[in-house]
Amino acid sequence: MRCRLPVVLTIIWLMVRVSFTAQGTTIIPFTDLGALTHYSDAVVIATVLDQYAVELDGETRFNIKLKVSKTIKGTLHEDIDFEVQRWEKVIDDKWMTMWGDLDLYEGASYLLFLDKRPSGLYHPLCFSYYVFEELTMNGVSYLVPSEGAREFTLHKDTETEPLAVYQKKELIASLSRVVAGEEWNSNIARTGLSQDDFYHFDNQRAVPSECTYMTAAGRNIRWNVFEDNSVGIHYTQGGAAGCSSSIARTQAAISGLQAAYPDINITDQGTVVNFANCADETAMGSDFRSWVNSNLGGYRNIVIFYDDPCDEVTDLDNCGGILAIGGLYSIGKHTYDGVDWGTGQYGYVVLNDGLGACKCNNEFTEVLMHEISHALGLGHIASGEGAANMNPSCCNDITALDQGCMEYPYEAGEQSLLPLELIGFEGHSRGYNNHLRWETAWEQDVEGFILERADAQSDGQFREVTTILSKGNSEAGHIYEWIDRTGSPGDNYYRLRNRDLDGSEDLSQIVTIKQEVRGHSEIFPSHTRDELHLVRASDGHARVQIVDQNGIVHQDAVVQSMNETVSVGTLPAGWYYLHLADASELNTYRFYKIE
């Protein structure tokens, strides 16, 4: 099989089998992106809206729906929706797949070089090889060769311009000039960055010069003997003013640190009274250590104070200023890995007045993880090194940079033995759907990920949303996405339960997504074999009917909750209508039952 390209430019060898076997793909690319642009029917920047299965000639195919945000060439104008189709398909329960097949993520934007097929669908030229994902680093937008581009083998005789990372604005301008008849000039938009700067992080021990640490008497500080002794984290009662979820967010910060840094043994010890007497104008003076000794059993404890009880930090001005401070006491020294370290004994975090009112969101959790990390001995990581929770500017999730700096004083090198490293877990709300995305730096013998959610309807208890199987062993890791259409209005708390093939599990940090109140109900997916999910605008008594195109009623039931699962597995293949009637709405939805 070939891309529809001149033979002199491109040849693709495909080996396709069934039973989930991915095969190799070898290509001879175009001479450069200018030649590729000339050959393409359309060149666009587009955002993925949806992915779904369709039945075609006895096969199940997989389509991706996108919306154009920028037209560089062709008749796919801005705001037009169009569809592409993956090579992957199901025939007689056999799953055919191909190494290098198109793999796009909902909500992400891509530069695509497209070939229009007779069916009206578009195919990216050479599958994933010439797909560029729009990614941002330090506030600059780049177009980065997709992860799938790694999966191709370039023919050994290839003498073409290699793929590169480009600045988005400059590349669009360069390609537009090619369309207008000018020569291609890659030097205008090309950068010195690579895919590894965006998709891959070094798994080896971080070089100490990239990291900074809290110091005392000229020595870096670390907590000793984590293998046998934990450090307890406590937080004062009542939480932060203006943020009713501050205690939950504090707990999320602790669990996030536990998941991100497996070599530190910290435990959540719950709330304590606010004991700061401020006699020495500070919450963590000598009375702090005396109270910890008397009430918490001595050293190896960290205490979090909300709302700056001794007014030792300048108050925030319109949410600007110092958000929090964190640190630790070093008492004595010890030798670790041939180096003398100060020994951490007492840690503290003080959150400023107004932080709860200004940052009662995921940034509250990120601030706490940053300050607790200071109390564990970490200093700042320069922003020029890349995004990190320990950057001087707020706020980022924990990344591989943080983990590398934490590895150095705590069991350096041991983390490479773990089945996986989770380097990012994030989410956002789009309309009535919650989009979750996570990334691993590497995976070895991982079974999958159980996505769990807690919300008002679950009384704060985490319950399983779905299970996502691992994409397989990888030294470069994988990216995963899931759209939760069953969330509740208000705050939704998500976490990942990472499960290995041996049955062991660990938890990720908690991600909070605030979902807007629904104005109407909806069903998904639009094509299904077994189940439909009905998400209603409100709970209470409602009637659900499923009717075929001839008006025959196949199901008639009463539902109560906002989230319902409707079984349709016994229905014959074809189009159906779901009628929903309750006190507030009367709606009809169309769906297709796959054989």
N, C-alpha and C positions, 0 to 999 in steps of 0.2 A: 504494500500500500504506500502511496506517496502523498505528500502535500501537493496541492495544485500549483506547482512551481516549475520554472524552467529546469530541465534535467541538469544543465550545466552548473546551476547554482546549488540545488538542494536535492538530496536523496535521503529518504528516511526508511530504515528497516524496522519493522514491527514484528514482534513475536507475541502472540496473544493466546492465552490458555484460559481454562476455567478454574473453578474452586479457589478464587481469590489469589491466584498466582500473578504477581506483577512481573513484567518482563522489561528487558532493556530496549532503549531507543537510541539510535546513532544518527547523527545528522551532519550534513555539510551546510553551514549557514550561508546567508546572503553575504555579499562583500561588506556591506555596512547598512546602517539604518536608513540611509538615503535610498539605496537600491530597494530595500524592503518597503519603504513608503511608496515608491513608484509602482511597485507590483500590487500593493494592497488595494482592495475595493473601498475600504474605509479605514481611517485611523482616528481613534477617539479616546478621550478620557471618560470612563464610565464607572458608576457605582453599582454594586450588586444589591438587588432588591429582594430576590427570592430564589430558592432552588427547589425543584419538585420533580416527581416521576411522571412519565406519560407512557401510554400504551400505543405501540406503533407496529402494525404487521406482526402481531404475536410476540413482540419484544417489549421489555420495559426499558425505556431510555430516560436519561436524566438531563433536564434542561436547567439553564441558569438565566434568570431575567435580570437585565441591567437597565439603568437610565443614563443617558448621555449627559455629561456636564460640560464637555468641551469638544467641539468638532474641529479636527485638523484637516481631514480629507473625507470626501464622500457625501452621501445624502442622509446619513444618520445625524440629524440636526439636534441641537441642544434640547433637553427635556423629552426627547423621544425614548420610549422603551423598546428594547429589542431583546432577542434571545439567542443564546449559543447552546450547543449540545456537547456533552462529554462523549468521549469514545466508549466509556464504560457502559455496559448494558447487561440485562438479565435475559437469558434464553433458556426455557425449560428448566428453571431453577438453577441454572449454571450462571455464575457471575463472572463476566469477562471484564478484564481490566488491563490497563497498560501503564507501564512506568513512564512518567512524563505527561500523563493526561492532565487536562485542565483542572485546576484545584483552586477555586476562588472562595472568598469568605464574605458572608453577608455583611453589608455595611462598609466594606473596604472598597477603595477606588483603584482603578488600574488603567494604564496605557495599553491599548490593544490594537494590533495590526490585523485587520479582518478580511476574510474571504467570504463573499456572499454565495450561498449555495442555492441550487434550484428550488429547494424547499422553502426558501425565504429566511431560513436560519443563517446565522453567521458563524463561521469557525475561525478562531485565531490561527494565523499561519504558524504551522509547526507546533501546534499544541501549546505547552507552557513555555517553550524556549524563548519566545519573543513577547512574553507577558511581563510588564513592569508594574510593581505595586507602588502606590503613592504612600510614602512614609515620611515622618517628620523627625528631625534630630536638631535639638537646640534651636527650635523655632523656625527652621528652614525645611521646606518641602522638597523631597527628592523622589525620583522615579528609580526604583531598585529592581533589578532582575529578580523574578519570582523565585521562591524556594524550588519550584518545579524545574527551573532551568538547570539546577544541579543534577537532575536525574538523567540528563542526556549525555551520551558519549559523542564527542566531536571526532569526526573522521581524521585520521592521522595526517592526511594530506591537506587539511584545511589551512588556507592562508587568507583569513578574513579578519575583519575588525572584531576583537573580542567584546563580549558584553561588558558594560560598565554601569556605574551609578552616575546618574545625571541630576543636575538641579532642574526641578520641574519647569520653572518659568523659561529658562534658557533653552531646554530641549524642545518645548512646544514651539518656541520662536524659530529654532533651527529647522524643525520638520516643516513648519509652515512655509519657510523660505524655499525648501526643496519642492513643495507642492507648487509654488509660484515659479519654479524653473531654475532656481539657483543651485549651485553645487553643495553637496553635503560637507559640513565641516564639524567633525566630532569634538574638536578641541574647545569649541565655544561653551559647550554645556557639560563636558565630562569633568568628573571630580576625581580626587585621589582616594575616595572611599571604596569599599568593596561590600559584597553581600555579607561577609562575616561581621561587619560593623553593625549590621541590622538584624541578622538572623542567627548568628552563632557567637557564643561567648567562650573564651578560653576556660577549659575545665581544670587547668593546673593551678597550683598554689599561686596566689597573687604575689607579685613582687612588692616587698615592703615599701619601696619608694612611692608606690601609687597610693599608699594608705597613710593615715595619721592616727595617732593613739593618744589618749589622755596620759599625761605624764606627771611625775612627782619626783623630786630630787634627781632629775636627769634621767629617770627610768620610765619606760612605758609601763602602763598598769594593766593587769589582767586578774581575773578571779581564778584562784587555784583549785585543783582537784575537783573539776566538774564531774568527773567520772563517778565519784562516790558521794558528793555533796551538792545539793541543789542550792539555788538562790531564790528565796521567796520574794514575790512582788505583791505589795499591799497598796491599797488606795483608800483615801479617806471617805467617810460616809457622806452621802448626799449628792455626790457627783458635782459636776460643773453647772453653775447657774446658767439658765437659758438653753440648756441642752438636756432634755429628759432622757436621751439615750446615751449620755456620757459614760455611764457605768458599763453598758453593753459595748460601747466603742472601746473602752479601756480593756475589757475582756478580749475583744477582737484583736487589739494590738498585741496582747500577750500571746494569744494563740497564733497570731501571724508570725511573731518572733520564734515561737517554738517550732513552727513548721519550716520557716526559712533557714533556721540555724540549728540543725540537729545536734551539733557538738556542744551546745550550751544547755545546761540542765536548769531551766528556770521553771518555777511553778506559780500558779495563780492562787494566792492565799486569801483573796477576798478583801472585804472592807475592814478598816480600823477607825477608831475615833480620831477626830482632828485634834491632835495633841499639841500643836505648835503654840507655845506661850509667848513667843516673840520678844522675850526679855533681851535677847542680844540682836533684835531686829532682823532675825532670819529664822526660817522654818527648819533649817538643817544645821543648826549650830550644835554646841555641846549638849544642850538639852535633848536634841534629836537622837544623838548616840546613846545617851543615858536611857531614854524612853525605849529605844529599840532593845537595848540590853535587858531591861527589866521586863518588858512585855512581849518581845518577839523571840526571846531566847538568845540574844546576842547578835554577833555579826552575821554576814551572808544574807542580808535583807535589803530590799529596795522599797522605798515608800514614795508614793505619788500624792502630791498635795494639789487640790483644785483651788482655783480662784485666789492664788497668791495670798495666803492667810496673814503674812507679816508685811505685806505691801512693800516688798523689796525689789520689785520690778516695776518700771514705769508703766502706767496703765496704757492700754491700747487707745489710739486716737483714730476714730472712724475705722476700726479694724486694722490699723497699721501700727507697727512697732514690734516689740519682742513678744513672741507667742508663748515661749516656755524656756526653761533652763533645765539642764540635767547634768549630773556628775556623780562622783564617788570619792570616798575616802580610801587612801592607800596607807596601810599600816604594815611596816616591815617589808621584806623582799623574799623572793624565792628564785630558783633557777629552773628555766624551762627551755628545752631544746638548745641547751648550751648558752643561754642568754639570761642575764639577771633582769627580773621584772619586779615592779612594785606590786604588792599583794592587795587586791581589792577587798574591802571589808564591809562598807556601808554605802549604799547608793540612794540617790534621791532624784525626784523630778518635781518641779514646781510649774504649774500651768498658770498663766497670767489671767487676771480679771478680764472678762469679756470674751475669752477664747470660746467658751461654750456658745455664746450668742452669735459670734462671728463665723465659727467653723463647725457647726453641728452637722457635719457630713463626713465623708471618708477622709478628708484632710485632718480631722481631729484624730483619727486612728493613726494616720501617717506621722503626725507631729509626735504622738506618744511613742511610736516605734523608734523614731529618730532620737528622742530624748532618753528613752530606756537604753538604747544602744550606747549613748554617751555614758550612762551609768554602768554599762558593761565594759567600758574602756575604749570604745571606738571614737576617733575624732572625725573630722570632716573629710570628704572626698571632693576634690576640685571639680567644678562643673565641667571643665574642659575634658575630663576623663570620660564623660558620658552621664546619662541620667542615673541617679542613685538616691536612695532614701537618705543617705548621709551627705548629699550635696549641701552646701551652706544655705541655698535658697530652698524654700518649701514649695511644693510638697511632691514627693514621688513615692511610689511603692518600692519595696526592696528589690534590688536587681542583682545580677551576678557580680557587679562591682562590690556591693556591700558584702555579699557572701564570701568573696575572695578575701576581703579585709578581715572578716570575722574568722575565717579559716586559719589565718596566719598565727594568731595567739591561741586558738582553741583547736587542738587536734588537726594541725595542718596536714593536708593530703588525704585525710580519711574520707572526705565527702565524695571523692571520686569513686568510692566503693558502693555508694548508695544506688538503688535501682533507678532513681530519677532525680533530676534537679528541676524544681518548678521556679522559673525566673520571672513569671508575670501572671497575674490573675486579676482581671479587671472586668467591669461591666458598666453599661449605661442603659437608660430607658429611651426607647424610640416609640412614641405614641403609647400604645397599650402593651408593647412587648419589651421584655428585658433581654438585652444582648449580653452574653457572657463570652469571654475570650481568655484563653490561658496558653502559656508557652512553656515548653520544657527545654533545658539546655542539652540534656541527653536522656536516653531511656534504655534500660536493660531489664528484661524479664518483668515488664509491667503489664498487668492484666487490663487495667482501665481506671476510669475516674467516675466516682459516684457524685453527681451534683446534688447538693442538699440546699433547702431553703427554709427559713423561718420567717414568719410574718404574723400580723395580728390574728389571722384566722387560725394559725397553728399554736396560739398562746406562747409564742417564742420558742417552741420546740422545732428542731431541725428535722425535716422529712425529705425523703428522696424525691427528686424531680425526674432524673433520668440517669442512665449509665452510658458512658461513652467508652468504647473499647480503645485500647492503645493502638496507635498506628504502626507499632513495631519497634524493635530495637534500632537505635540510632545514636551515633556519636554527636550529631548536630541537633538533635531534638526535633520536636514537631509543634505545630500550632493547632489548637482546637477551638471550635466555636459552638455555641448552642444558643438558640432563641427560646426563651421561656415565655410562652403565651398564656400561662396560667397564674401569673403573679397577682398579688392583691394591691388595691390602691393604697398608697402610703409607702412606708419603708419595707423593703424586702432584703433580708440578709442571706447571702449565699456563701457556701464553703464547698471545697472539694475534698472528698475522701479518696485518697490515692491508694489503690489496691495493687499489690504485687502478685505474681503467679504463685508464690508460696502462701498467700492468704494474709500476709501482714499488711497493715494499713497505717496511714498517718493523715493528719488534717492540714489543710491549707489555712492561710489567713482568711478573714471574713471580708467579703465585699458587700457594700450597702448600695442598693439602687432604690431611689424614690420613684414610684410609679404614679402617674396622674390618674384621677378618677375617670372611669370609663363613661363615655357618652352613649355607647351602644354595645350590643353583643356581637360576637363573631365566632366562626368555626374554623378549624384547621385540622389537617392539611386539606387542600382542595382535591387531591388525589390520594386515596388510601386503600389498603387491603383489609385492615382489621378494625381500626378505631377512628372515631372522630372526637375531637376535643371541642367542647362548647364552653366558651368563656362569656359570662353574662355581665351586663352592666350593674346588676344588683341581684341580691339573693331573694329567696321567697318562692312561693308556689308558681310553677310555670308548666305549660304543656308542650311537649315535643312530639312532632309527627314526622315520619320519613315516608315520602311519597315518590313513586317512580314517574316517568314521563307520561304514562297513560292514566295517571290519577289514582292508581292503586296504593292504598296505605299499607306499608310493610311493618311499621312500628308506631306505637302510640303510647306515650309514657308521661309521667309527671316527675319533674325534677325540683330540687329545693335550693342547692348551693350555687355559688357563682362559678365554680369550676366543675364541669361534668364530663365524663368519658362515655361516649355512646358506641356500643359495639355494632359493627356493620359487616362482620366477617362472613355471615351466612347469606348476604345478599348476592344475587347474580351481578355480573359485571355490567356497568352502564352508568348513565347519569341519573341522579336523584335530587330531590329537594328536601331540605329540612325546614319545617315550619316551627317557629317559636312564638308562643303567645303567653304573655303574663300581664300584670296590671299596668305596666309602663310601656310595653312595646309589642308590636306584631310584625315579625320579620320572616323572610324566606331566604335561604341560602342554598346554593347549588354546589354539588360535589360529585366527583367521579369515583365509583367503586372499581378498583383494579382487580382483575381476575386472580 
